[in-house]
Amino acid sequence: AVKLSTLLYIKFNLKVEKPKTKMIITSKRDYPLTKNFPYSLEHLQASYCKLARIDTRVLCLKKLRKLDLSHNHIKQLPATIGDLVFLQELNLHDNHLETFSSLDHLRFLSAARNKLPFLPSDFRKLCLESLDLFGNPFEQPNPLVPNIQLKIP
């Protein structure tokens, strides 16, 4: 028979680790190359990591709400980025983006200081609260007019 006091001691001293919801990586050497990201992540920042593309392991993070991949070398978004249905904030400033895929659920988007010549026509479907496109070499003086009108809630 085990004493009740022993069971209470065990119960209160077991450390139950909560699922990790936030991860911040700010250098290439800290970027995990061999292991997966925790599937419970809701916020991932991987800035200054010299990424040339979005890691497929990031696309498996189905709970992701905020993704910051600023200050990398990303040229395009994978088509499957739209599978991140909970993603609301996307920060891609200071990359090398030449094309852009729309994400229907986004509320905040920064794609400033990239190489975007135009915005895709399905960009009009977005209902953004914040948009930053500063410093892109758009072929039109104002890429949002006349075809795209942002809905401001």
C-alpha positions as CSV (number, residue, x, y, z in Angstrom):
1,A,0.0,0.0,0.0
2,V,1.2,3.5,-0.9
3,K,0.6,6.3,1.6
4,L,-1.7,9.1,0.6
5,S,0.9,11.7,1.5
6,T,3.3,10.0,-1.0
7,L,0.7,10.1,-3.8
8,L,-0.1,13.8,-3.0
9,Y,3.7,14.6,-3.2
10,I,4.0,12.8,-6.5
11,K,0.9,14.6,-7.9
12,F,2.1,18.1,-7.0
13,N,5.7,17.6,-8.0
14,L,5.2,16.1,-11.4
15,K,5.9,18.7,-14.0
16,V,3.5,18.6,-16.8
17,E,4.9,20.6,-19.7
18,K,2.4,22.7,-21.5
19,P,2.4,22.5,-25.3
20,K,4.6,25.1,-26.8
21,T,2.6,27.8,-28.6
22,K,5.3,30.4,-29.4
23,M,8.8,30.0,-30.9
24,I,11.2,32.8,-31.9
25,I,14.3,32.1,-34.0
26,T,16.5,35.0,-35.0
27,S,19.5,33.4,-36.6
28,K,20.3,30.7,-39.1
29,R,22.3,28.8,-36.5
30,D,19.3,28.5,-34.2
31,Y,17.0,27.3,-36.9
32,P,16.1,23.6,-36.3
33,L,17.4,21.5,-39.2
34,T,16.8,18.0,-37.9
35,K,13.7,18.1,-35.8
36,N,10.1,19.2,-36.4
37,F,8.5,22.3,-35.0
38,P,6.1,21.6,-32.1
39,Y,2.7,21.0,-33.7
40,S,1.0,23.2,-31.0
41,L,2.7,26.4,-32.3
42,E,0.4,29.4,-32.8
43,H,3.1,31.9,-33.3
44,L,6.4,31.3,-35.2
45,Q,9.0,33.9,-35.9
46,A,12.0,32.8,-38.0
47,S,13.7,36.1,-39.0
48,Y,17.2,36.6,-40.2
49,C,17.6,32.9,-41.0
50,K,18.6,33.3,-44.6
51,L,15.6,31.1,-45.7
52,A,15.2,30.8,-49.5
53,R,11.8,29.2,-49.2
54,I,9.1,28.5,-46.7
55,D,10.0,25.2,-44.9
56,T,7.4,22.5,-45.5
57,R,7.5,21.7,-41.8
58,V,6.0,25.2,-41.2
59,L,3.1,24.3,-43.5
60,C,2.2,21.4,-41.2
61,L,1.5,23.8,-38.3
62,K,-2.2,23.8,-38.5
63,K,-2.8,25.9,-35.4
64,L,-0.5,28.7,-36.6
65,R,-2.1,32.2,-36.2
66,K,1.0,34.4,-36.6
67,L,3.9,33.8,-38.9
68,D,6.9,36.1,-39.1
69,L,9.4,35.2,-41.8
70,S,10.8,38.7,-42.2
71,H,14.4,39.4,-43.2
72,N,15.0,36.2,-45.2
73,H,15.5,35.4,-49.0
74,I,12.1,34.0,-49.8
75,K,11.1,34.5,-53.5
76,Q,7.6,32.9,-53.5
77,L,4.9,31.5,-51.3
78,P,4.0,27.8,-51.7
79,A,0.5,27.1,-53.0
80,T,-0.2,25.1,-49.9
81,I,0.2,28.1,-47.6
82,G,-3.5,28.6,-47.9
83,D,-4.0,25.4,-45.9
84,L,-3.0,27.3,-42.8
85,V,-6.7,28.3,-42.2
86,F,-6.1,29.9,-38.8
87,L,-3.2,32.2,-40.0
88,Q,-4.2,35.8,-39.4
89,E,-0.9,37.6,-39.3
90,L,1.8,37.2,-41.9
91,N,5.0,39.2,-41.9
92,L,7.2,38.8,-45.0
93,H,8.9,42.2,-45.1
94,D,12.5,42.3,-46.3
95,N,12.5,39.2,-48.5
96,H,12.8,38.7,-52.3
97,L,9.1,38.0,-53.0
98,E,8.3,38.2,-56.7
99,T,4.8,36.7,-56.6
100,F,2.2,36.5,-53.9
101,S,-0.6,34.0,-53.1
102,S,-3.6,35.3,-51.3
103,L,-4.6,33.9,-48.0
104,D,-8.3,34.3,-47.3
105,H,-8.2,34.5,-43.5
106,L,-5.4,37.1,-43.2
107,R,-6.1,40.2,-41.1
108,F,-2.5,41.6,-41.0
109,L,0.0,41.5,-43.9
110,S,3.4,43.0,-44.3
111,A,5.1,42.4,-47.6
112,A,7.1,45.6,-47.6
113,R,10.6,45.8,-49.2
114,N,10.2,42.9,-51.6
115,K,10.3,42.6,-55.4
116,L,6.5,42.5,-56.1
117,P,5.7,43.9,-59.5
118,F,1.9,43.6,-59.0
119,L,-0.7,42.1,-56.7
120,P,-2.8,39.0,-57.8
121,S,-6.4,39.6,-58.7
122,D,-7.6,37.4,-55.9
123,F,-6.0,39.9,-53.5
124,R,-9.3,41.7,-53.5
125,K,-10.9,38.9,-51.5
126,L,-8.9,39.8,-48.4
127,C,-10.4,41.7,-45.6
128,L,-7.3,43.2,-44.0
129,E,-7.0,45.4,-40.9
130,S,-3.4,46.2,-41.7
131,L,-1.4,46.2,-44.9
132,D,2.2,47.2,-45.6
133,L,3.5,47.0,-49.2
134,F,6.0,49.9,-49.0
135,G,9.2,49.6,-51.0
136,N,8.0,47.2,-53.8
137,P,8.8,48.0,-57.5
138,F,5.1,47.9,-58.6
139,E,4.6,48.3,-62.3
140,Q,1.6,50.5,-61.7
141,P,1.9,53.6,-59.6
142,N,-0.9,52.4,-57.3
143,P,-1.3,48.6,-57.4
144,L,-4.6,48.7,-55.5
145,V,-6.5,51.0,-57.9
146,P,-8.8,50.6,-59.8
147,N,-9.2,46.8,-59.6
148,I,-8.6,46.2,-55.9
149,Q,-10.5,47.9,-53.1
150,L,-9.6,46.9,-49.5
151,K,-12.4,46.3,-47.1
152,I,-11.7,48.1,-43.9
153,P,-13.8,46.7,-41.0
